[in-house]
Amino acid sequence: MILSTTPTTSVVAGAGSGKSTTMVLRLIVLYHYLKIDLSGLTVVTFTKESKLDFAKKVREVFELWGYEVSEKKSLEIVRTFHSRILSFAKSIDGLSDVKAFEFLDNKPDEDERDGSMLQVKLGETQLDLMNAVYQELFETNQVFRALIGELYQRSLLLDTMEKDHPDVLERQGKAWQMANIDAALCAQLEAHWQAAGHWPIEGIEPAQKTLRLLGKDFQVNGYIPEFETYVILGVDETEPDELKLDHQYGWYMRKHVRDKRTLFQAFCSSRVVYLNSYVDATQSVDALKGRVNGCPKFRYKVRGEISSSYILEAFFSTASFIENLGLDAIEAVKNMGLYEGDPDAMFFHAMSIYWAAFNERLLGMSPPVMTFNSMFAMFSERGQQNFRAVPDSVLRPMTTLLIDEFQDVGANTISWVRATFSEIERRGLTAKTLGAPAYASVMAVGDDWQSIYGWRGSSPRFLMEFGKEFKSPKQTQVFMQENHRSHQMVVDAAEAIVNQTPGFENKHGIAVNKRVIDNQVPVEVRELDWGHLVSMVEHHYDAGRSILVLYRKRDTKKDAQTKLSDVIERARQDERGKAIKFLTYHSSKGLQADAVFLLGDCEVTTSSPSRNDFYAQAGMAHPDDPCGYDRAQQQEALRTAYVAITRAVTYCYWYISWDEKVPASEKASRYVNGHEAYWSVATPRPAPPSDGIKRKAVKGR
């Protein structure tokens, strides 16, 4: 890897293989021996944090070789993808002061933001701008207004839930008790709404009609006859959390309402509206009647998404996913194979109208604004003519390019890199050296097993098929398989799961960390036991070890921090606050700890028809596979487990539930084999229940 002499080089680096250090030594060779000027070297990565860390390593290693590289110079060499593409956009006449939409809420002296651009969170500044476009479109575009009205109506109706969903199963057994207190619940809710001056509501008959669910009688608070829609009331957010039902079997009102709503979602076939906001209730009824006066703010859930999101955030995330696949969002929506009556058809129609107006508004601002995806598209292979206006000074730093975390790139990034090298070749640009001329080169470093951003449009296929993506007269492929972090049992356990995904043959991590190589502690798997978790975290903290507590769902973090509050407080008092860190599986990538605690399985329980469609349009799926995105997500679930397990240096505890309450198309724990030495299954998977039929033994032939 350090000494590669070919125009293209791909490096498949396993977890803990020391790729960053090796990449810095590659820079030493390029500068010290090949005399390539520092201005002609570029390393690109995904996050501001990894950029700063890598630049620090550059300064430290170059100093060992007698070269003093300033902080400013090191940060000119090491860039994020997004700061690099921004320099391309700024080089175009009329865009010299262009701003990135995603960075609008940065401070004036900040040209980047913390965290990964693969997980963009829209701030107040961005949402204000998006809302302004939304409001104007709603007022001026009749088609858009009608679509939003329909989507808003649909958002008001209770979502359906599968009858085998764990929340449904949990409440189904309590239907009798719930029915017994339901009349009291309805009466008390109506009293609160009436006291607040919001009940009854015009357009709703305040009649307590009865519906049969699971053979029990449940009441609704109202009925809208012209739409044959029932109404159930909830607890407004202004009411105190400790509000309780005035009944001998009563508990917290919010809990009773949540229980009832869940049963209605699973077992009521009628149209039901759920109102839990005094302020929005009247507008909600108007919306059902098609009288949407103000521009509605509501949450929407596209089929296949795990949860709903604010409508503008849904527009942004969906369009960004499409563009990350290298497609034009508006054209891709036009080319969708939606079936007649598809419930999301109106969403995509509205999104395409909004996205065109939004990008037009951004470019028309002073100074102009662009999303990063727009910049990548502008300088992709589709926009090759735009390169004619890019000066040599912007292209030359790309002549010797090293790309870190290559498994996380999307098709739009790949297209930009390819188009850049095509332009470099067309102009005959060579790397600027202090000696003999050097041809342009690209080195990509990544780990296909750590590709976990497919939901944003990334794919490991670009690393796995690097030779097809970047053709050159001669290329080098390198495997870095020594693991300098964990002992072999951790490596083997993680690979037992990820080996179920397509990948390189004969790829296998070899533990070489002399500090822990003889520890050989198997990965422990058990049903979630908070007592055990607390005990083991305290044990490892007392032993002076670093600890990572990783979780799949954000709700789990709050529970874990509550259970571990005593040891967290001890760590604060001992001034060892950084000894225990809480992170999601995704955000833990690149980190390590002596002891790692994993809370939750890695599974796929949804299917996304729209993303499957876009995947096919982008050529990311096999032509015979109509569910390419779903398949990619199933593989990604296993890779996420690999990433999480390989954070452990010595000890790894994985708390899961063997019970598949929600049927999963893929689940990482299915590949835990307690017979293998690298697994220690403390609470084994239960045997399947007997059907009660005794069968005669079959004699062998």
N, C-alpha and C positions, 0 to 999 in steps of 0.2 A: 504493500500500500504506500509506504513512504517513498519507494524508489520507482514506482510505475512510470514508464516512458511512453505510454500509448495516449492517443488523443482522448479516449474515453476510458474511464475506470469505474467499476461498480464494486463497492465494498459491502458485503453482507456481515454486519457486526452483531454478534449476540449480546444479550444482557450482560452488563458488567465487563465488557471486553476491552475497555480503555480506548474507545475510538477517538474521543476528543483529544487526548494526549498524543495519539498517533497522528491525528490530523495536523496538530501544531508542528510535529516533527516533519511532516510533509512540507509545511510552509518553510521550515529551515532549509530543506534541500532545495526548494525552488528559489529561495533568495540567496543562500550562501554559495551553493554550487552552480546552479543554473543562471545566477545573476539576474533573475527576473525582478524588476523594480517593484517595490511595495505597492505603488500606485496601480500596478497591473494585477494585483491579487485580491480576490474577493471570496470570503466565506459567508454563506447565507444560512440562517437558521430561522426558527419559527417564533421564538419568544424573546422579549427584552432581557429576561433573566439569563437565558442561555447565552445570549449575545454578550452580556457583561461578563459572565463567567469565562467564556471562551476568550474574549479579548484580554482578560487578566492572565490567562495561561499563556497567550502569545507574548505578552510583555515579560513574564517570568522566564520562559524558555529561551527567548531571544537574548535575554540578559546573560544567561549561562554561556551563550556563544559569543558574548562580547558585543552585542548590539543593544543599544538603548532605543527602545520604541516608546514614544510618548503615548499617554492614554488617548489623546485625540487621534493619533495615527492608527493606533490599534482599533479604534472604533470606526475608522474609515475602511479598514480591511474587513472587519467582522460586522455584518449587517443583517437585519431581518429582511425577509422577502419583501415586506411591505414598505420599508424605508427605501429599498433598492428600486422598486417599481415607481415609487413616488418621484425619484430623481429622473426617471424616464419621462414621466408626465410633465414635470416642470421644465423640461428641455424644449417643449413645443411652444411655438409662438402663441400667445394668448392664454397660456396655462402656466406661466412662470410663477405665479403666486397661488396656484391651485391648492386647495386644502382637501384632506381626506375626510370623508363623511364620518368614518369611524373614530377619528381623532378630534372632532370638533369640540369636545368637552375637555380636551387637554389644556394644561396651563400654557401660557405663551411661549415659555422656554422648553416645553416638552415636545419632542418630535415623535415620541412613541408612547406606548402605554404598557402597564404591567400585564402579565398573563399572556395566554396564547391567543393569537388572532383566529385560531380555530374555534374558540369559544367566545365570540364577540357578544358583549352585553350592551344593549342600547341604553345610553344615559339620558338624562333629562333634556340636554341640548338636542340630541338626535330625535327624541320622541316629539319635542315641541315642533321641530321642522316637519317631521312626518305628519303630525296632526294638522299643521297648517295646510299641507297639500290635500289631506283627507277631507278637511272641512270645505275647502274650495271646490273639490271635485263633487262632493255631496250636494253642494248648492248649485252647481252649474251643469253637471253631466247627468241627464235624466236616466240613462241606462245604468250608470254606476249607482245612482241613488236607489233605483228599484232593486238592484242586486243586493246592496247593503241592507235594504229593508227586509228582503227575503232571508238573508243570512241572519239578521238580528232576530227575526221571528223564530227561526229554527234554533238559535242559541237559547231562547227562552224556554223551549220545551225540554223536559227532563231527558237527559241522555239515557239510552238503554244500557243495562249491564247484563253480562252473561250470568246465567243462573248458577254456574259453578265458580263464579268469582269468590275469593275467600271472604270478602266483606259481606257478600250475600249469604254464603253458607253460615257465617257466624251469626247473622241475624235471623235466618230462616227458622232456627230452632226456638227463637224467642217470640215468634209471631203471636202466640196465644197471649202472653203477657203484654205485648205491645198493643194488641187489640183491646185489652181490658182497660188500659189507661188512655186510649186514643180520644175518647169523648172529652175527657178532662184536658188533654193536651190542646185540642182544637179550641175549646172554650177559653183557655188561658191565653193562647196566642192571639185570638181575636180581641180579647180584652186589652192586651198590650198595644195592638195596632190601633184600636179605637181610642185608647188613652192618648196615643201619640197624634191623633187626628187624621189617621190614614186608613180608616176602615169604617164603613164599607167604601169600596172604590167604584166610581162610576163605570158601568159596563160589565160589572161582575155581580151576579146574583149571589148574595150572601147566604146561600142555602146549604146546610150541612147534608149533602147527599152521601149515600153510603155505597161503597164499592167493595166487592168480595175479592180478597187476596188470600191465597192459601187456605180457602175455606173459612176465613175469618172476616168480620165486618170492620172496615176502616172508613173513616169519614174524611171528606174534603171540605175545605172552608168556603168554596164558592164554585160557580159554574158560569161559563160564557156560552149561552145557548147558540148564538149565530155561528160559532166555530166549534161547537161540541167539545169544548175544552174545559177540563176541571182545574181548579186552583187549590194549591196547598200553600200555607204560609210558613215562613221560617222566622228565626230570631234576627232582628236587625243588629248590625254591628255596633250601634250605639248603646245597646242594652248590656248590662254587666255580665261577665262570663259566669259568675256564680249564681245566676238566675236559675231557680229550681222549680220543678213541677209541684204544684200544691196537691199532692195525692199521696196516700200511704205507701204506694210503691214507686213514688216519683224520685227522679234523680235530676241531673242538670238538663235544662231545657234543650240546649244545643245538641246534646247527645241523643235525646229522644227524637228530635227533629231529623237528625242525621240517620238514625235507625229507620225511621218511617220512610224517608226519601229513598233509601237504598232498596227497601222492599218494593216501593212503587216503580223504581227504575228496572227492577228485574221481573216483576210479576204483573204489572198493570199494562194492558194493551191499549188503553184509551190515551188520548192526548191530555197531557198534564203540564201545567205551568207551575213552577216553583218560584215564589216571591219571597225574598229575604232582605229587601231594602225598602224602607219607607220612602226614600227620595225617588228611587227608580221605578216604583210599582206602577204609578199612573202612566209613565212613559212606556212601560212594558205592555200594558193593556192597549195603549194607542198603537204600539208597533204591531200587535196581533191584528188590529183592525186596519192596518195599512196606513195609519196616520202617524208617520214618523216626522215630527217637526224638527227637533234638534238632531244634530249629527250624533248617532248613537256610538257609545263606547262599550264594547262587549268582548267577551272571550269566545274563541272559536277553536274547534278541534277537528283537524283534517283526519280522515280515516287512516289508521295506522300509526298516528302519533300517540305517544304515551299519555300526554295530558293536553289540556287546552291552553291557549295563550291569547293575550290581547290581540285583537284582529290585525293591527299594524305590525306587531311582532311576528305574527303568523305569515303575513305577506313577506316581510323581510327575510325570515329564515327560509321560507320556501323558495323565493327567488334566488337567494344566495346559494342554496343547495344546487339548484339548476345550473347557475353560472359556474360554480366550482367544478361541475362536470364538463365544462367547456362549451356549454350550450348558450344560446341567446334565450333568455327567460320568456320573452313574449312569443318568439317563434316556436319554442318548445311546447308552450301551452296550446298554440294553434294546432300542433301536430299530435296532441294527445289522443289516444284511442279510448276516449270516455264512452261508456255505454249509455244508451238512452235512459234518462232518469237518474244518472249518477248523482248521489247527494252532494258531491263536492264540485260539480260542474260550475255552479254559480260562483263558488269561491275562486276558482282558477280564472274565470272570466273577469271577475272584479279585480283580482290581483294583477292581471295583465294590463288592465286599464290604469290601475294605480301606479304600477311600476314604470310605465312609459311617462306618465305625468311627473312622477317623483324625480326620475333621472333628468328630465327636461328642466324641472325647477332647479335642481342642483347646478347644472351647467350654466343656467341663466343668472346665478347669484354673482355678487361682486364682493370679494374675489370668487371665481368659480369653485364649485365643490364636486368631487367625484367619489363614488365608492371604490374601494380597492379592486373589486371584481371588474368594474368598468375600466380601470387602468390596465388590468391584466388582459382584458378583451381587446383594448385599444392596441396593445402591442403583442397580440397573439398572431398565430399564422393567418387568421382571418383579417388581421389588420396590418399585414406586412408592409403596405404602402406607407404607414405612419412612421416607419423606421427611417424613411428618407430624410425626415426632418430632425432626427436624433444625431447630435454631433459625436464625433469620434471620442471626445473626452468622456462621454457617458458610457459608450460601448467598451472602451479599452479596459476599464477595471474588470469587465466580465470575461476577458480573454483567457484568464486562468481562474476557473471557478470551482469551488468546493462547496457541495451542498450537504448540510447536516440534516438528520432526521428525514431522509428522503422517502421513507415509507409513509409519511404524512402528507405528501404533495397531492394536489388534485390535478385534473386534466388541464385546467386553465393555467396553472403554474408551469406544467410541462410544456404547453404550447408556447408560452412566453420564452422559456429557456431555448426551445428549439428555434423559434423565430429569431431570437437574439443571435444565436450562432450562425444561422443562415445569413444574417446581415453582416456579421463579422467576416464570414467567408466571402460574401459578395464584394465587400470593400477590400479584401486582402489584408485585413488588420492582423498583425502579429503581436505577441506579448512584448511589452516594452522591457528591454533588458539592458544591462551594462556590458554585455558581451555579445555572443552569437545570437541571431534572431531565434525566437521560440514560437512554435505554432500554438494556436488556441487549444485549450483542453478543458474538460469537465470531469470532475470526480464526484460521484454520488455515494454517500455513506448512510446506511440505514439498516433496520432490522424488520423484515416482513412480519415477524412474530409480534412486533410491538406496534403494528398499524391498528389504531383504535379510534380513528376519527372518520369512519365511513359515513356516519350520519351527517357529516359536513361535506361529503363528496370526495374524501381522500380514498386512496386505494393502494395496496401493496403491489399491485400488478406492474406498476411502473418500475419498481425495483426488480421484481422477478423477471420482467421482460425488458430489461434495460437495453440490451443489444438491439432489440427491435425499435425501441423508442429513440435511441441515439445511435445512428449508424455511423461507423467510421472505418477507415482502412484496417485498423488494428485496435483491439480493445483488450482490457485486462479485467478479470473478475477475481476478487479476493474474498476469502472467508476468514473472519476473525472469531474463533470459536473458544478461546480460552476465557473463562469467567474469573475475573479477579475480585469478585465480591462474595459469592456464596459458596457453601460446601456442596458436594455432588448431590446429596439427597434433595436439596431445594431445587437444584437445576433439573434433576430427573423428574420430580413431581410436576413441575411446571410444564416440562416438555411432554409428559404423558397426556396432558390435555391438549396442548397446541399442535401436537403431531397429528391430530384428527383433521387439521386444515390442510389445503393444498399448499405446497411450498417446495423448497429446494430439497433434493435428495441428499442423504448422508450429512445433514446438518445436525450437529450435536454439541452442546456446550460441555467444556471440560473444566472442572473446578481447579484453580491453581493458587487460590489465596492461602498461603502457608499459615496464616493466623487462625483459620477456621477449618482447614481442609480435613483435620482429623476429628472434628466434632460429630459429624454424621447424626444429626437429630432429625427424625422424620417429620414431615409436615403433619400436624395434628388436625383432624377433621371431626367436628362434633356439632350436634344441634345447639342452637343458641342457648347459652347458659350464662346469664349476667354474673352470677356468683363466681363462676369459673373465670370469666374474663377479668373481673375486678381482682381476684386473687393472683392471677398470673401477671397482670400489669404491675401490681404492687411488688410482686416477687422480682420482676426484671428491673423495676425502678430501684429497688433496694440494692440490687446487684450492680448498679451504676451503668446499666445498659441504655442505649437509645431505643425509642419506641415509636412505631407508626401505628396508628389506629385508622384503618381504611374502611370506607363504607361505600355502598352502591347507591343508597337513597339518602337524600338530605335529612329526612325525618329521623333516620337512624343516628345521625351525628348528635342531635339534641339528646336522644335517649342515652347514648354512650357517655356524653359529657356529664349528664346528670348522675349516672351510675358511678362514674370515675371522679366525681367532684372532690373527694377527700384526697386522692393522690395528686390530682391537678393542683389543689391548694398547697399541698406539701412541696410540690415542685416549684411553685411560685415563691414560697417562703425560703426554700433552699437555693433560690436563684438558679434553678435548673429548668426554667419554663420551657426551653426548647427541647428538653429530653423527651417530651410526649407531644406528638403532632397528630392532628386530625385532618385527613384529606380524603377526597374521593379517589376511587381507583384510577380514574383518568389523570387527575392532577398529581398523582404520586410518581408518574413516570420520570425517570432520571434521578430519583432519590433512593435512599437505602436506610436501614436501621438494623440494629442487632436483633430486635424482636418485632415482628409484624403481626398485627391482629386484623383479620379480614372479616368484615361483617356483611354477609349476604352472598348469594350465588350470582353467577353471571348467566343470564338467560334471555331468551327472546320469546315474547308472548304475543306479539302483534304482527300484522302483515300490512304492508303499505302499497296499495294498488298504484297510486300516483308515482311514488318513487320507483317502483318497478318499471313503470312506463318511461320515466326520464332516463333510467339506467340503460334501458334498451335503446333509446334514441341516441345516447352517447356512445353506444358500442361497448359498454362496460360489462354487458352480460353475454353469456353464450347464446348464439342465435336460437337454440332450441329450448332455452330456459326463460319462460315468461316471468319468473320471479327472481331475477338476478339480484336485485337489491336485498330482498329477504334472505337469499342465500348468503350474500356478503355479510349481512348482519349476524347470521348464525355463526359464521366463522369468526366474526369480530368478537362475539361473546367469549369464545374460547381464548382468543388472543388477549382479551382484557384480563382474564384469570391468570394467564401467563405473566403479564406485566405486574399484576398485584403480588403474586407469589414471589417473583424474582426480586422484589424490594428487600427481601429478608437476607441478612447476612448469615444468621445461625438458626433462629427460632421463628417458626411460622405457625399460627393458629388460624384455622378457617372455620367460622361459624355459619352453618347453613341450615336449611330445612329440607329434609328428604321428601317431604310431602309436597307433591305438585298440585296445589289447590287450583292454580290456573294452569291449564295445559300449555307446556312450552314446546316450541318447535326445536329448540336446542337449549342445553343446560350443561354448564361446565362440570358440575359435580357428578354427572353420569359417567365420567371417565376416571373417577376415583376408584381404584382397585385396592381394597384392603389387604390383598394377598401380596402386594408389592412392598418391599422393605422401606421404600421412601414415603409411604403413607402410614399414618397411625390413626385408624378410624376408631375414635373413642365411643361414639354412639352409632353403631352400624345401621345401614339402611334396613328398614323393616321388611320382613318377607311379605310377599303379596298375600292378601287374605284368601283363605280357602273358600271354595264355593259350597262346601259341606257335602260334596258327593264323594263317597269312597269308591276307589277304582282298584281293580285287580292288578297285581303286578304283571307286567308283560315279560314273558319268558324270552330269553335270548335265543336266537336261531343258531 
